[in-house]
Amino acid sequence: MKTVLQSSADNIAADMHYHPVISIQMSFDPKMVLKSKLAEKLNTIECRVEQQLLDKYNGDTAMLMIDKLRTLIAGLNYNTHKKSIAIYLSPVFEKVIYLEIDVQEKVTIDGAFDIRELVHHKKKEPSFLVMLLTNKESRIYRGNNGSLIRIVTTTPKPLPTYNKNETAADLEHVKQSMLDHFLQHAHNALGIILKAYPLPLFILGKEELLNQFRTVSRGGHPVVGYIYEEVADATVQEIQKKITGHIADWKSIQDKYIACRLEKAVRDRRLVAGIKNVWKNAIHHKGSLLLVEKSYPYPNQQDTGEEILLHIMERYHPSSYIKNTVDEIIEKVFENGGDIEFVEDNLLAAYGHIVLIQAD
């Protein structure tokens, strides 16, 4: 009994040694927000954390953490092109991760470090692309926060001058050839836009024309919805109205988008599957999207191989946010500017329950 009591006392002492733990996640986008505004926001958070530390902990512990937090905030990189930051801090551990995703602001003291929280607290506002397609033009809009902003417009070349020796069939052939060329051009332009804005895509237009476009694009784009409407002279407000009902269930749209990206990655041979292959690619900063099943457990030695387990054991200590192989993969993908999504269990069973999609 004495041994058990001593063991419990040791665990309590060790736990106290690693506390308090502070985690902060917030928007941090110096390329879009003035440094003075970001500094003001950070100062507000810093003051709030300091007051809680002083209220809950003795003077030495509180001041140790306050000094560490001030140093960490003072050293933030205002030249980053990322969108958000996550700060992890304890008496024996500190880390800043710059993120390419938008996150909800969250500040906790004495909660457990968990890097997966960054995935759960990503901002979920609808953000998508809309392509309006007619025989006269294609227009691409970016939609979010209830608005549409036009990104690019593509128009076909004018028809050549009609030659009186040409038959109606000849002219029709020319028209179709030029339409095919225009649709190919629209397809190429869309591909460029999607690299800059990797978002779910809706395409609006007459059914016959959209079917021709589908033939040209050969499923090469992450289209979550074809909307068969007459849109030749549609205004932005009219396009917005046509889209509204289709984005009402945003979770369903996200699921379709993930399925589209997974299918395209398989077709383009850009999919890395299984924990060992995914880990090796992640630590070499390869991969733009990590998909992990929600309940995927920490793999055992038989699943991962001794190399991965030894690597994790060398890094792990109780105050770290890295608890297992999947956590480290998440960290590496975030640091490389990638994104992570948790998907339904068994959706990736054929791929070892975890996959990494490499960039184009």
C-alpha positions in Angstrom: 0.0 0.0 0.0 2.9 2.3 0.8 4.3 1.8 -2.7 1.0 2.7 -4.3 0.7 5.9 -2.2 4.2 6.9 -3.0 3.6 6.3 -6.7 0.5 8.6 -6.6 2.4 11.3 -4.8 5.1 11.1 -7.4 2.5 11.5 -10.2 0.9 14.5 -8.5 4.4 16.1 -8.0 5.2 15.5 -11.7 1.9 16.9 -12.8 2.4 20.0 -10.8 5.9 20.4 -12.4 4.3 20.6 -15.8 1.6 23.1 -14.8 0.3 25.7 -15.6 -0.2 25.0 -19.3 -1.4 27.7 -21.6 -2.7 27.4 -25.1 -3.7 30.3 -27.3 -5.0 30.1 -30.8 -6.0 33.2 -32.8 -6.0 34.9 -36.2 -2.6 36.3 -37.0 -2.4 37.6 -40.6 0.2 40.5 -40.8 -0.2 40.8 -44.6 -3.9 41.7 -44.1 -4.0 43.3 -40.6 -1.9 46.2 -39.4 0.8 45.2 -36.9 -0.5 47.7 -34.4 -3.9 46.0 -34.5 -2.4 42.6 -34.0 -0.2 43.9 -31.2 -3.2 45.4 -29.5 -5.1 42.1 -29.7 -2.1 40.1 -28.3 -1.7 42.6 -25.5 -5.4 42.1 -24.5 -4.9 38.3 -24.5 -1.6 38.6 -22.6 -3.2 40.8 -19.9 -6.1 38.4 -19.5 -3.8 35.4 -19.1 -1.5 37.2 -16.7 -4.4 38.1 -14.4 -5.6 34.5 -14.3 -2.1 33.3 -13.5 -1.7 35.8 -10.6 -5.2 34.8 -9.3 -4.5 31.1 -9.3 -0.8 30.5 -8.8 1.9 31.6 -6.3 4.1 34.6 -7.3 7.1 32.7 -8.5 5.1 30.3 -10.7 2.9 33.1 -12.1 5.9 35.4 -12.9 7.8 32.5 -14.5 4.9 31.9 -16.9 4.3 35.6 -17.5 7.9 36.2 -18.4 7.9 33.2 -20.8 4.6 34.4 -22.4 5.9 38.0 -22.9 9.1 36.7 -24.5 7.2 34.4 -26.8 4.8 37.1 -27.9 7.6 39.7 -28.4 9.3 37.2 -30.7 6.4 36.5 -33.0 7.2 36.7 -36.7 5.3 39.6 -38.3 6.7 38.7 -41.7 4.8 35.5 -41.9 2.3 34.9 -44.8 0.2 32.5 -42.7 -3.3 33.3 -41.3 -3.3 32.2 -37.7 -1.1 31.1 -34.8 -1.2 28.5 -32.0 0.9 29.1 -28.9 1.6 26.3 -26.4 3.4 27.1 -23.2 4.2 25.4 -19.8 7.1 25.7 -17.3 9.1 23.2 -19.4 7.7 23.5 -22.9 7.0 26.2 -25.4 6.0 26.2 -29.1 4.5 28.5 -31.7 2.9 27.1 -34.9 2.0 29.4 -37.8 -1.1 28.1 -39.6 -2.4 28.5 -43.2 -6.0 28.0 -41.9 -8.4 30.4 -40.1 -9.1 29.4 -36.5 -11.6 30.5 -33.9 -10.0 32.4 -31.1 -9.5 30.3 -28.0 -7.4 30.8 -24.8 -7.1 28.1 -22.1 -5.1 27.8 -18.9 -4.6 24.4 -17.3 -6.4 22.5 -20.1 -4.5 19.6 -21.7 -2.4 20.4 -24.7 -4.1 18.8 -27.8 -3.0 19.8 -31.3 -6.2 18.1 -32.7 -8.1 21.0 -31.1 -6.8 23.1 -34.0 -8.7 20.9 -36.4 -11.9 21.0 -34.4 -11.7 24.8 -34.0 -11.1 25.8 -37.6 -13.5 28.4 -38.9 -16.4 26.7 -40.7 -17.9 29.7 -42.6 -18.9 28.7 -46.2 -16.2 29.6 -48.7 -16.5 28.4 -52.2 -16.1 29.2 -55.9 -18.9 29.7 -58.5 -18.3 29.4 -62.2 -21.0 30.8 -64.4 -20.8 29.3 -67.9 -22.5 30.5 -71.1 -21.7 30.4 -74.8 -20.6 34.0 -74.5 -18.4 33.9 -71.4 -17.3 32.1 -68.3 -17.2 34.1 -65.0 -15.6 32.8 -61.8 -16.6 34.2 -58.4 -15.4 33.6 -54.9 -18.1 33.4 -52.3 -18.1 33.8 -48.6 -19.8 35.8 -45.8 -22.9 36.2 -48.0 -21.1 37.9 -50.9 -19.7 37.0 -54.3 -16.5 38.7 -55.7 -15.7 38.2 -59.3 -12.2 36.8 -59.9 -11.9 36.4 -63.6 -13.9 36.5 -66.9 -13.1 34.4 -70.0 -14.7 35.1 -73.4 -14.4 33.1 -76.6 -12.8 34.3 -79.8 -15.2 36.0 -82.2 -16.5 33.9 -85.1 -14.6 34.3 -88.3 -16.1 36.1 -91.2 -18.7 33.9 -93.0 -17.5 32.7 -96.5 -20.4 32.4 -99.0 -18.9 29.2 -100.3 -19.3 27.5 -96.9 -22.4 25.5 -96.2 -24.5 25.7 -93.0 -22.9 22.4 -91.9 -19.4 24.0 -92.4 -20.4 27.0 -90.3 -21.9 24.7 -87.6 -18.6 22.8 -87.5 -16.7 26.0 -87.0 -19.0 27.1 -84.2 -18.6 23.8 -82.4 -14.8 23.8 -82.9 -14.6 27.3 -81.4 -16.9 26.4 -78.5 -14.7 23.3 -77.8 -11.7 25.6 -77.8 -13.4 28.1 -75.5 -14.5 25.4 -73.1 -10.9 24.1 -73.0 -9.6 27.6 -72.3 -12.2 28.0 -69.5 -11.1 24.6 -68.1 -7.5 25.7 -68.0 -8.3 29.1 -66.4 -10.4 27.3 -63.8 -7.4 25.0 -63.0 -5.2 28.1 -62.3 -7.8 29.7 -60.1 -8.3 26.4 -58.1 -4.6 26.3 -57.3 -4.8 29.8 -55.8 -8.2 29.1 -54.1 -8.6 25.4 -53.3 -12.3 25.5 -52.5 -15.5 23.6 -53.3 -16.8 24.6 -56.8 -20.3 25.1 -58.1 -20.9 25.5 -61.9 -24.0 27.2 -63.3 -25.3 27.1 -66.8 -27.6 25.3 -69.3 -27.5 21.5 -69.0 -26.3 20.8 -72.5 -23.4 23.3 -72.2 -22.4 22.0 -68.7 -22.4 18.4 -70.0 -20.0 19.5 -72.8 -17.8 21.2 -70.2 -17.8 18.0 -68.1 -16.5 16.1 -71.1 -13.7 18.6 -71.6 -12.7 18.7 -68.0 -13.0 14.9 -67.5 -13.8 15.3 -63.8 -10.6 17.2 -63.2 -12.1 19.8 -60.8 -13.6 19.4 -57.3 -17.2 20.2 -58.5 -19.7 19.8 -55.6 -22.7 20.9 -57.6 -23.8 21.4 -61.2 -26.7 23.8 -61.2 -28.7 23.8 -64.5 -30.0 27.3 -64.9 -30.3 30.0 -67.6 -27.6 32.5 -66.4 -26.7 34.3 -69.6 -27.4 37.8 -68.2 -27.6 37.0 -64.5 -26.5 39.6 -62.0 -24.4 38.9 -59.0 -27.5 39.1 -56.8 -29.3 36.6 -59.0 -26.3 34.2 -58.9 -26.2 34.5 -55.1 -29.9 33.7 -54.9 -29.4 30.6 -57.0 -26.5 29.4 -54.8 -28.1 30.0 -51.4 -30.1 26.9 -51.2 -27.2 24.7 -52.3 -24.9 25.8 -49.5 -27.5 25.5 -46.7 -26.1 22.2 -45.6 -22.5 23.2 -45.5 -21.3 20.0 -43.8 -22.7 18.0 -46.8 -20.8 20.3 -49.2 -17.6 19.8 -47.2 -18.0 16.0 -47.4 -18.5 16.1 -51.1 -15.5 18.3 -51.5 -13.3 16.0 -49.6 -14.6 13.0 -51.6 -13.8 15.0 -54.8 -10.2 15.7 -53.7 -9.7 12.1 -52.6 -10.9 10.8 -55.9 -8.8 13.2 -57.9 -5.7 12.4 -55.8 -6.1 8.7 -56.5 -6.5 9.4 -60.2 -3.5 11.7 -60.3 -1.4 9.3 -58.2 -0.9 12.0 -55.5 -2.3 9.9 -52.6 0.0 8.6 -49.9 -1.8 5.9 -47.8 -1.1 4.2 -44.4 0.5 5.5 -41.3 4.1 4.7 -42.1 4.1 6.2 -45.6 2.1 9.2 -44.4 4.5 9.9 -41.5 7.6 9.6 -43.8 6.1 12.1 -46.2 4.9 14.5 -43.5 8.3 14.8 -41.8 9.8 15.7 -45.1 7.2 18.5 -45.5 5.2 16.8 -48.3 1.5 16.9 -48.5 -1.2 19.6 -48.7 -4.2 17.8 -47.1 -4.3 15.1 -44.4 -7.4 13.0 -44.0 -7.7 11.0 -40.8 -10.7 8.9 -39.5 -12.2 10.4 -36.4 -11.6 7.4 -34.2 -8.3 6.3 -35.7 -6.4 5.0 -32.6 -2.7 5.4 -31.8 -1.1 2.7 -33.9 0.9 0.0 -32.1 4.4 -1.1 -33.0 3.1 -3.8 -35.4 1.3 -1.1 -37.4 4.0 1.5 -37.6 7.4 -0.1 -37.3 10.0 0.5 -34.6 11.4 3.6 -36.4 8.4 5.7 -35.9 7.8 4.7 -32.3 11.4 5.4 -31.2 11.2 8.8 -32.9 8.0 9.7 -31.0 9.3 8.4 -27.7 12.4 10.6 -28.0 10.2 13.7 -28.5 7.4 13.0 -26.0 7.1 14.3 -22.5 4.0 14.9 -20.4 3.8 18.7 -21.2 4.0 18.3 -25.0 1.1 18.4 -27.3 2.6 15.5 -29.3 1.2 12.3 -27.8 1.5 9.9 -30.7 2.4 9.4 -34.3 -0.8 11.0 -35.7 -0.3 14.1 -33.5 3.2 14.6 -35.0 1.8 14.1 -38.5 -0.8 16.8 -37.8 1.9 19.2 -36.5 4.1 18.6 -39.6 1.3 19.1 -42.1 0.2 22.4 -40.3 3.8 23.6 -40.3 4.1 23.0 -44.0 1.0 25.1 -44.7 -1.3 22.2 -45.2 -4.8 21.4 -43.9 -6.3 18.5 -41.9 -9.8 17.1 -41.9 -11.2 14.3 -39.7 -13.6 12.1 -41.7 -16.1 9.4 -40.7 -14.8 6.1 -39.5 -14.1 3.4 -42.1 -14.3 6.0 -44.9 -10.5 5.4 -45.5 -10.5 1.7 -44.6 -9.1 0.8 -48.0 -6.2 3.2 -47.4 -5.2 2.3 -43.9 -7.5 4.8 -42.2 -5.2 7.8 -42.9 -4.0 9.5 -46.1 -2.0 12.4 -47.2 -2.8 14.2 -50.5 0.3 15.7 -52.1 0.1 19.1 -53.8 -0.3 19.4 -57.6 
